[in-house]
């Protein structure tokens, strides 16, 4: 291993990176939603993932979360993106987050009426 990268590897291990089934990106930028709306949704997403034991977890529903400044849609937000399905949700305000966590992340049933685009990524590790 490159010794320069060892602290990062140790941090990644603490964050359980390598054990997640999904990665959720939520935009808190102010071009897709009014100031504070994305941050309020982010707070609920963090709370829900923690309460449902999906965050900093292992198992089939383990989910990593990332707050981002822009997903290049810049309207109709907050925009939320789930990988590996590549599911783009619009209008994901704080009050819609609990249903999203329950239906998509736990039950595996995306909420079609809030999805405006899909870009699934291939599953699995690259050849080494
Ligand atoms: S600011 Fe949210 S998608 Fe660009």
Backbone and ligand atoms as CSV (ligand in chain L), in Angstrom:
chain,resi,resn,atom,element,x,y,z
A,1,UNK,N,N,0.835,-1.197,0.000
A,1,UNK,CA,C,0.000,0.000,0.000
A,1,UNK,C,C,0.874,1.253,0.000
A,2,UNK,N,N,0.433,2.259,-0.677
A,2,UNK,CA,C,1.069,3.564,-0.642
A,2,UNK,C,C,0.895,4.144,0.775
A,3,UNK,N,N,1.993,4.318,1.519
A,3,UNK,CA,C,1.920,4.763,2.913
A,3,UNK,C,C,1.244,6.117,3.063
A,4,UNK,N,N,1.389,6.948,2.056
A,4,UNK,CA,C,0.744,8.257,2.086
A,4,UNK,C,C,-0.779,8.118,2.197
A,5,UNK,N,N,-1.290,7.029,1.675
A,5,UNK,CA,C,-2.741,6.833,1.662
A,5,UNK,C,C,-3.259,6.074,2.877
A,6,UNK,N,N,-2.357,5.585,3.714
A,6,UNK,CA,C,-2.790,4.764,4.849
A,6,UNK,C,C,-3.816,5.483,5.749
A,7,UNK,N,N,-3.622,6.769,6.098
A,7,UNK,CA,C,-4.640,7.424,6.942
A,7,UNK,C,C,-6.012,7.453,6.280
A,8,UNK,N,N,-6.024,7.585,4.963
A,8,UNK,CA,C,-7.312,7.600,4.270
A,8,UNK,C,C,-7.954,6.220,4.301
A,9,UNK,N,N,-7.118,5.210,4.130
A,9,UNK,CA,C,-7.639,3.839,4.186
A,9,UNK,C,C,-8.213,3.543,5.562
A,10,UNK,N,N,-7.527,4.000,6.597
A,10,UNK,CA,C,-8.016,3.769,7.958
A,10,UNK,C,C,-9.341,4.498,8.205
A,11,UNK,N,N,-9.437,5.720,7.686
A,11,UNK,CA,C,-10.691,6.469,7.827
A,11,UNK,C,C,-11.813,5.769,7.065
A,12,UNK,N,N,-11.513,5.323,5.858
A,12,UNK,CA,C,-12.523,4.615,5.057
A,12,UNK,C,C,-13.008,3.368,5.782
A,13,UNK,N,N,-12.099,2.672,6.435
A,13,UNK,CA,C,-12.497,1.477,7.188
A,13,UNK,C,C,-13.430,1.844,8.345
A,14,UNK,N,N,-13.128,2.964,9.027
A,14,UNK,CA,C,-14.003,3.410,10.119
A,14,UNK,C,C,-15.394,3.767,9.602
A,15,UNK,N,N,-15.444,4.295,8.386
A,15,UNK,CA,C,-16.723,4.681,7.788
A,15,UNK,C,C,-17.427,3.499,7.140
A,16,UNK,N,N,-16.803,2.324,7.226
A,16,UNK,CA,C,-17.361,1.081,6.670
A,16,UNK,C,C,-17.477,1.125,5.149
A,17,UNK,N,N,-16.671,1.953,4.527
A,17,UNK,CA,C,-16.667,1.994,3.060
A,17,UNK,C,C,-16.186,0.646,2.554
A,18,UNK,N,N,-16.937,0.099,1.646
A,18,UNK,CA,C,-16.681,-1.251,1.171
A,18,UNK,C,C,-17.803,-2.198,1.546
A,19,UNK,N,N,-18.718,-1.704,2.402
A,19,UNK,CA,C,-19.826,-2.537,2.882
A,19,UNK,C,C,-21.194,-2.023,2.442
A,20,UNK,N,N,-21.208,-0.960,1.658
A,20,UNK,CA,C,-22.501,-0.338,1.337
A,20,UNK,C,C,-23.128,-0.904,0.077
A,21,UNK,N,N,-24.443,-0.958,0.118
A,21,UNK,CA,C,-25.216,-1.394,-1.050
A,21,UNK,C,C,-25.694,-0.209,-1.867
A,22,UNK,N,N,-25.854,0.938,-1.190
A,22,UNK,CA,C,-26.336,2.124,-1.893
A,22,UNK,C,C,-25.583,3.360,-1.419
A,23,UNK,N,N,-25.636,4.380,-2.299
A,23,UNK,CA,C,-25.073,5.681,-1.966
A,23,UNK,C,C,-26.114,6.724,-2.368
A,24,UNK,N,N,-26.521,7.525,-1.399
A,24,UNK,CA,C,-27.516,8.569,-1.640
A,24,UNK,C,C,-26.829,9.922,-1.634
A,25,UNK,N,N,-27.068,10.685,-2.692
A,25,UNK,CA,C,-26.560,12.051,-2.799
A,25,UNK,C,C,-27.756,12.997,-2.719
A,26,UNK,N,N,-27.668,13.970,-1.839
A,26,UNK,CA,C,-28.742,14.958,-1.735
A,26,UNK,C,C,-28.159,16.343,-1.982
A,27,UNK,N,N,-28.771,17.070,-2.897
A,27,UNK,CA,C,-28.304,18.424,-3.205
A,27,UNK,C,C,-28.887,19.409,-2.206
A,28,UNK,N,N,-28.010,20.218,-1.630
A,28,UNK,CA,C,-28.451,21.283,-0.735
A,28,UNK,C,C,-28.138,22.646,-1.352
A,29,UNK,N,N,-27.826,22.651,-2.636
A,29,UNK,CA,C,-27.559,23.909,-3.325
A,29,UNK,C,C,-28.811,24.771,-3.399
A,30,UNK,N,N,-28.612,26.043,-3.627
A,30,UNK,CA,C,-29.741,26.981,-3.601
A,30,UNK,C,C,-30.233,27.357,-4.987
A,31,UNK,N,N,-29.791,26.598,-6.027
A,31,UNK,CA,C,-30.340,26.840,-7.358
A,31,UNK,C,C,-31.519,25.924,-7.657
A,32,UNK,N,N,-31.599,24.791,-6.941
A,32,UNK,CA,C,-32.729,23.873,-7.197
A,32,UNK,C,C,-33.808,23.987,-6.146
A,33,UNK,N,N,-33.512,24.612,-5.027
A,33,UNK,CA,C,-34.527,24.797,-3.979
A,33,UNK,C,C,-34.156,26.041,-3.174
A,34,UNK,N,N,-35.143,26.615,-2.525
A,34,UNK,CA,C,-34.916,27.831,-1.745
A,34,UNK,C,C,-33.938,27.572,-0.607
A,35,UNK,N,N,-33.283,28.624,-0.178
A,35,UNK,CA,C,-32.302,28.521,0.901
A,35,UNK,C,C,-32.894,27.802,2.103
A,36,UNK,N,N,-32.155,26.833,2.598
A,36,UNK,CA,C,-32.573,26.115,3.796
A,36,UNK,C,C,-33.405,24.871,3.533
A,37,UNK,N,N,-34.004,24.767,2.367
A,37,UNK,CA,C,-34.886,23.623,2.089
A,37,UNK,C,C,-34.062,22.344,1.939
A,38,UNK,N,N,-32.945,22.439,1.220
A,38,UNK,CA,C,-32.083,21.269,1.063
A,38,UNK,C,C,-31.446,20.866,2.389
A,39,UNK,N,N,-31.024,21.838,3.163
A,39,UNK,CA,C,-30.409,21.524,4.461
A,39,UNK,C,C,-31.412,20.858,5.399
A,40,UNK,N,N,-32.644,21.309,5.361
A,40,UNK,CA,C,-33.679,20.686,6.202
A,40,UNK,C,C,-33.898,19.232,5.775
A,41,UNK,N,N,-33.894,18.986,4.469
A,41,UNK,CA,C,-34.043,17.613,3.967
A,41,UNK,C,C,-32.847,16.760,4.378
A,42,UNK,N,N,-31.667,17.355,4.325
A,42,UNK,CA,C,-30.449,16.639,4.719
A,42,UNK,C,C,-30.515,16.218,6.184
A,43,UNK,N,N,-30.975,17.121,7.040
A,43,UNK,CA,C,-31.075,16.788,8.464
A,43,UNK,C,C,-32.019,15.597,8.679
A,44,UNK,N,N,-33.116,15.576,7.960
A,44,UNK,CA,C,-34.068,14.469,8.119
A,44,UNK,C,C,-33.471,13.187,7.539
A,45,UNK,N,N,-32.777,13.295,6.407
A,45,UNK,CA,C,-32.156,12.101,5.824
A,45,UNK,C,C,-31.152,11.486,6.801
A,46,UNK,N,N,-30.315,12.311,7.393
A,46,UNK,CA,C,-29.342,11.803,8.376
A,46,UNK,C,C,-30.048,11.114,9.529
A,47,UNK,N,N,-31.081,11.766,10.042
A,47,UNK,CA,C,-31.823,11.204,11.181
A,47,UNK,C,C,-32.477,9.876,10.825
A,48,UNK,N,N,-33.121,9.837,9.685
A,48,UNK,CA,C,-33.824,8.616,9.269
A,48,UNK,C,C,-32.848,7.458,9.055
A,49,UNK,N,N,-31.736,7.730,8.389
A,49,UNK,CA,C,-30.764,6.653,8.140
A,49,UNK,C,C,-30.198,6.128,9.451
A,50,UNK,N,N,-29.983,7.039,10.394
A,50,UNK,CA,C,-29.470,6.610,11.696
A,50,UNK,C,C,-30.518,5.805,12.451
A,51,UNK,N,N,-31.736,6.320,12.500
A,51,UNK,CA,C,-32.801,5.635,13.250
A,51,UNK,C,C,-33.115,4.256,12.671
A,52,UNK,N,N,-33.016,4.143,11.348
A,52,UNK,CA,C,-33.322,2.852,10.702
A,52,UNK,C,C,-32.089,1.951,10.639
A,53,UNK,N,N,-30.980,2.447,11.202
A,53,UNK,CA,C,-29.718,1.690,11.266
A,53,UNK,C,C,-29.209,1.302,9.877
A,54,UNK,N,N,-29.327,2.254,8.944
A,54,UNK,CA,C,-28.806,2.044,7.587
A,54,UNK,C,C,-27.465,2.737,7.386
A,55,UNK,N,N,-27.184,3.741,8.215
A,55,UNK,CA,C,-25.971,4.535,8.087
A,55,UNK,C,C,-24.888,3.992,9.007
A,56,UNK,N,N,-23.650,4.009,8.547
A,56,UNK,CA,C,-22.538,3.420,9.297
A,56,UNK,C,C,-22.918,2.008,9.722
A,57,UNK,N,N,-23.359,1.248,8.741
A,57,UNK,CA,C,-23.873,-0.089,8.992
A,57,UNK,C,C,-23.358,-1.044,7.923
A,58,UNK,N,N,-23.589,-2.304,8.156
A,58,UNK,CA,C,-23.344,-3.312,7.139
A,58,UNK,C,C,-24.666,-4.019,6.877
A,59,UNK,N,N,-24.677,-4.859,5.881
A,59,UNK,CA,C,-25.917,-5.561,5.571
A,59,UNK,C,C,-26.487,-5.103,4.249
A,60,UNK,N,N,-27.544,-5.775,3.801
A,60,UNK,CA,C,-28.054,-5.535,2.443
A,60,UNK,C,C,-28.634,-4.150,2.226
A,61,UNK,N,N,-29.058,-3.461,3.286
A,61,UNK,CA,C,-29.642,-2.132,3.117
A,61,UNK,C,C,-28.698,-1.009,3.548
A,62,UNK,N,N,-27.462,-1.344,3.879
A,62,UNK,CA,C,-26.515,-0.324,4.345
A,62,UNK,C,C,-26.358,0.769,3.287
A,63,UNK,N,N,-26.372,1.999,3.745
A,63,UNK,CA,C,-26.434,3.133,2.818
A,63,UNK,C,C,-25.452,4.232,3.246
A,64,UNK,N,N,-24.641,4.664,2.302
A,64,UNK,CA,C,-23.740,5.797,2.529
A,64,UNK,C,C,-24.458,7.049,2.052
A,65,UNK,N,N,-24.232,8.169,2.729
A,65,UNK,CA,C,-24.925,9.403,2.350
A,65,UNK,C,C,-23.919,10.510,2.103
A,66,UNK,N,N,-24.228,11.363,1.148
A,66,UNK,CA,C,-23.358,12.485,0.835
A,66,UNK,C,C,-24.201,13.702,0.480
A,67,UNK,N,N,-23.858,14.808,1.121
A,67,UNK,CA,C,-24.485,16.099,0.805
A,67,UNK,C,C,-23.657,16.759,-0.296
A,68,UNK,N,N,-24.308,17.207,-1.356
A,68,UNK,CA,C,-23.574,17.821,-2.463
A,68,UNK,C,C,-24.121,19.215,-2.751
A,69,UNK,N,N,-23.300,20.012,-3.417
A,69,UNK,CA,C,-23.672,21.395,-3.710
A,69,UNK,C,C,-24.444,21.564,-4.995
A,70,UNK,N,N,-24.374,20.579,-5.902
A,70,UNK,CA,C,-25.104,20.684,-7.166
A,70,UNK,C,C,-25.031,19.355,-7.910
A,71,UNK,N,N,-26.174,18.945,-8.468
A,71,UNK,CA,C,-26.227,17.747,-9.317
A,71,UNK,C,C,-26.547,18.130,-10.765
A,72,UNK,N,N,-26.402,19.389,-11.098
A,72,UNK,CA,C,-26.519,19.927,-12.455
A,72,UNK,C,C,-27.948,19.900,-13.007
A,73,UNK,N,N,-28.916,19.797,-12.131
A,73,UNK,CA,C,-30.304,19.895,-12.567
A,73,UNK,C,C,-30.806,21.316,-12.306
A,74,UNK,N,N,-30.562,21.787,-11.094
A,74,UNK,CA,C,-30.754,23.202,-10.734
A,74,UNK,C,C,-32.181,23.721,-10.906
A,75,UNK,N,N,-33.146,22.869,-10.718
A,75,UNK,CA,C,-34.543,23.274,-10.599
A,75,UNK,C,C,-35.312,22.106,-9.995
A,76,UNK,N,N,-36.442,22.412,-9.413
A,76,UNK,CA,C,-37.319,21.350,-8.919
A,76,UNK,C,C,-36.754,20.529,-7.784
A,77,UNK,N,N,-35.852,21.109,-7.014
A,77,UNK,CA,C,-35.226,20.351,-5.946
A,77,UNK,C,C,-35.989,20.382,-4.649
A,78,UNK,N,N,-35.365,19.922,-3.606
A,78,UNK,CA,C,-34.030,19.336,-3.602
A,78,UNK,C,C,-33.950,18.070,-4.469
A,79,UNK,N,N,-32.857,17.965,-5.218
A,79,UNK,CA,C,-32.612,16.798,-6.063
A,79,UNK,C,C,-31.901,15.742,-5.220
A,80,UNK,N,N,-32.353,14.503,-5.371
A,80,UNK,CA,C,-31.755,13.382,-4.638
A,80,UNK,C,C,-31.452,12.280,-5.641
A,81,UNK,N,N,-30.284,11.685,-5.524
A,81,UNK,CA,C,-29.829,10.658,-6.466
A,81,UNK,C,C,-29.389,9.429,-5.683
A,82,UNK,N,N,-29.816,8.255,-6.129
A,82,UNK,CA,C,-29.489,6.995,-5.460
A,82,UNK,C,C,-28.710,6.105,-6.419
A,83,UNK,N,N,-27.539,5.649,-5.998
A,83,UNK,CA,C,-26.782,4.655,-6.742
A,83,UNK,C,C,-26.726,3.366,-5.949
A,84,UNK,N,N,-26.669,2.187,-6.617
A,84,UNK,CA,C,-26.338,1.995,-8.028
A,84,UNK,C,C,-27.513,2.106,-8.988
A,85,UNK,N,N,-28.737,2.284,-8.464
A,85,UNK,CA,C,-29.879,2.347,-9.371
A,85,UNK,C,C,-29.819,3.557,-10.299
A,86,UNK,N,N,-29.165,4.634,-9.838
A,86,UNK,CA,C,-29.107,5.857,-10.633
A,86,UNK,C,C,-30.473,6.509,-10.737
A,87,UNK,N,N,-31.182,6.533,-9.623
A,87,UNK,CA,C,-32.541,7.071,-9.588
A,87,UNK,C,C,-32.493,8.532,-9.162
A,88,UNK,N,N,-33.048,9.405,-10.013
A,88,UNK,CA,C,-33.083,10.834,-9.728
A,88,UNK,C,C,-34.473,11.222,-9.238
A,89,UNK,N,N,-34.529,11.788,-8.028
A,89,UNK,CA,C,-35.779,12.262,-7.449
A,89,UNK,C,C,-35.797,13.785,-7.438
A,90,UNK,N,N,-36.968,14.347,-7.678
A,90,UNK,CA,C,-37.150,15.790,-7.559
A,90,UNK,C,C,-38.070,16.125,-6.405
A,91,UNK,N,N,-37.931,17.364,-5.930
A,91,UNK,CA,C,-38.815,17.861,-4.879
A,91,UNK,C,C,-38.708,17.116,-3.570
A,92,UNK,N,N,-37.487,16.718,-3.220
A,92,UNK,CA,C,-37.314,15.895,-2.017
A,92,UNK,C,C,-37.139,16.749,-0.771
A,93,UNK,N,N,-38.234,17.376,-0.389
A,93,UNK,CA,C,-38.250,18.195,0.816
A,93,UNK,C,C,-38.212,17.304,2.054
A,94,UNK,N,N,-37.970,17.927,3.176
A,94,UNK,CA,C,-37.797,17.184,4.439
A,94,UNK,C,C,-38.958,16.241,4.712
A,95,UNK,N,N,-40.178,16.693,4.434
A,95,UNK,CA,C,-41.337,15.850,4.774
A,95,UNK,C,C,-41.460,14.620,3.873
A,96,UNK,N,N,-40.760,14.608,2.738
A,96,UNK,CA,C,-40.821,13.445,1.829
A,96,UNK,C,C,-39.709,12.435,2.090
A,97,UNK,N,N,-38.737,12.807,2.872
A,97,UNK,CA,C,-37.578,11.928,3.093
A,97,UNK,C,C,-37.937,10.640,3.835
A,98,UNK,N,N,-38.746,10.679,4.904
A,98,UNK,CA,C,-39.041,9.417,5.600
A,98,UNK,C,C,-39.690,8.368,4.692
A,99,UNK,N,N,-40.622,8.784,3.832
A,99,UNK,CA,C,-41.251,7.828,2.911
A,99,UNK,C,C,-40.221,7.275,1.924
A,100,UNK,N,N,-39.319,8.142,1.449
A,100,UNK,CA,C,-38.261,7.686,0.544
A,100,UNK,C,C,-37.388,6.621,1.219
A,101,UNK,N,N,-36.986,6.876,2.450
A,101,UNK,CA,C,-36.130,5.916,3.161
A,101,UNK,C,C,-36.858,4.581,3.326
A,102,UNK,N,N,-38.118,4.661,3.736
A,102,UNK,CA,C,-38.869,3.423,3.960
A,102,UNK,C,C,-39.098,2.664,2.656
A,103,UNK,N,N,-39.615,3.362,1.657
A,103,UNK,CA,C,-40.025,2.650,0.432
A,103,UNK,C,C,-38.842,2.261,-0.446
A,104,UNK,N,N,-37.946,3.201,-0.722
A,104,UNK,CA,C,-36.849,2.887,-1.643
A,104,UNK,C,C,-35.733,2.106,-0.957
A,105,UNK,N,N,-35.251,2.637,0.155
A,105,UNK,CA,C,-34.053,2.053,0.768
A,105,UNK,C,C,-34.346,0.784,1.561
A,106,UNK,N,N,-35.487,0.697,2.191
A,106,UNK,CA,C,-35.795,-0.477,3.011
A,106,UNK,C,C,-36.608,-1.511,2.232
A,107,UNK,N,N,-37.652,-1.047,1.545
A,107,UNK,CA,C,-38.518,-1.994,0.828
A,107,UNK,C,C,-38.058,-2.251,-0.603
A,108,UNK,N,N,-37.112,-1.433,-1.096
A,108,UNK,CA,C,-36.616,-1.623,-2.461
A,108,UNK,C,C,-37.639,-1.272,-3.523
A,109,UNK,N,N,-38.563,-0.357,-3.166
A,109,UNK,CA,C,-39.623,0.050,-4.097
A,109,UNK,C,C,-39.502,1.551,-4.354
A,110,UNK,N,N,-38.769,1.945,-5.398
A,110,UNK,CA,C,-38.644,3.373,-5.704
A,110,UNK,C,C,-40.015,4.033,-5.859
A,111,UNK,N,N,-40.093,5.313,-5.517
A,111,UNK,CA,C,-41.355,6.060,-5.572
A,111,UNK,C,C,-41.455,6.695,-6.955
A,112,UNK,N,N,-42.108,5.999,-7.863
A,112,UNK,CA,C,-42.109,6.393,-9.276
A,112,UNK,C,C,-42.611,7.813,-9.501
A,113,UNK,N,N,-43.592,8.247,-8.728
A,113,UNK,CA,C,-44.174,9.566,-8.969
A,113,UNK,C,C,-43.226,10.712,-8.642
A,114,UNK,N,N,-42.092,10.445,-7.997
A,114,UNK,CA,C,-41.124,11.505,-7.699
A,114,UNK,C,C,-39.839,11.349,-8.527
A,115,UNK,N,N,-39.780,10.342,-9.396
A,115,UNK,CA,C,-38.564,10.071,-10.174
A,115,UNK,C,C,-38.674,10.728,-11.547
A,116,UNK,N,N,-37.615,11.481,-11.946
A,116,UNK,CA,C,-37.658,12.140,-13.253
A,116,UNK,C,C,-36.575,11.628,-14.201
A,117,UNK,N,N,-35.645,10.802,-13.735
A,117,UNK,CA,C,-34.610,10.249,-14.622
A,117,UNK,C,C,-33.999,9.032,-13.959
A,118,UNK,N,N,-33.418,8.171,-14.798
A,118,UNK,CA,C,-32.744,6.970,-14.279
A,118,UNK,C,C,-31.449,6.753,-15.055
A,119,UNK,N,N,-30.396,6.413,-14.336
A,119,UNK,CA,C,-29.099,6.116,-14.954
A,119,UNK,C,C,-28.420,5.025,-14.138
A,120,UNK,N,N,-28.926,3.780,-14.239
A,120,UNK,CA,C,-28.334,2.705,-13.435
A,120,UNK,C,C,-26.890,2.442,-13.831
A,121,UNK,N,N,-26.099,2.092,-12.833
A,121,UNK,CA,C,-24.702,1.758,-13.077
A,121,UNK,C,C,-24.532,0.243,-12.940
A,122,UNK,N,N,-23.556,-0.318,-13.680
A,122,UNK,CA,C,-23.318,-1.753,-13.551
A,122,UNK,C,C,-22.886,-2.094,-12.137
A,123,UNK,N,N,-23.344,-3.221,-11.648
A,123,UNK,CA,C,-22.966,-3.673,-10.312
A,123,UNK,C,C,-21.616,-4.379,-10.357
A,124,UNK,N,N,-20.960,-4.450,-9.186
A,124,UNK,CA,C,-19.764,-5.259,-9.062
A,124,UNK,C,C,-18.484,-4.461,-9.190
A,125,UNK,N,N,-17.409,-5.104,-8.768
A,125,UNK,CA,C,-16.100,-4.472,-8.793
A,125,UNK,C,C,-15.472,-4.595,-10.174
A,126,UNK,N,N,-14.641,-3.630,-10.546
A,126,UNK,CA,C,-13.960,-3.729,-11.843
A,126,UNK,C,C,-12.926,-4.841,-11.806
A,127,UNK,N,N,-12.580,-5.333,-12.978
A,127,UNK,CA,C,-11.520,-6.342,-13.069
A,127,UNK,C,C,-10.216,-5.725,-12.607
A,128,UNK,N,N,-9.400,-6.489,-11.909
A,128,UNK,CA,C,-8.121,-5.930,-11.463
A,128,UNK,C,C,-6.963,-6.743,-12.018
L,1,LIG,S1,S,-28.206,23.387,-7.110
L,1,LIG,FE1,FE,-29.252,21.482,-6.801
L,1,LIG,S2,S,-28.961,20.529,-8.719
L,1,LIG,FE2,FE,-27.847,22.367,-8.999
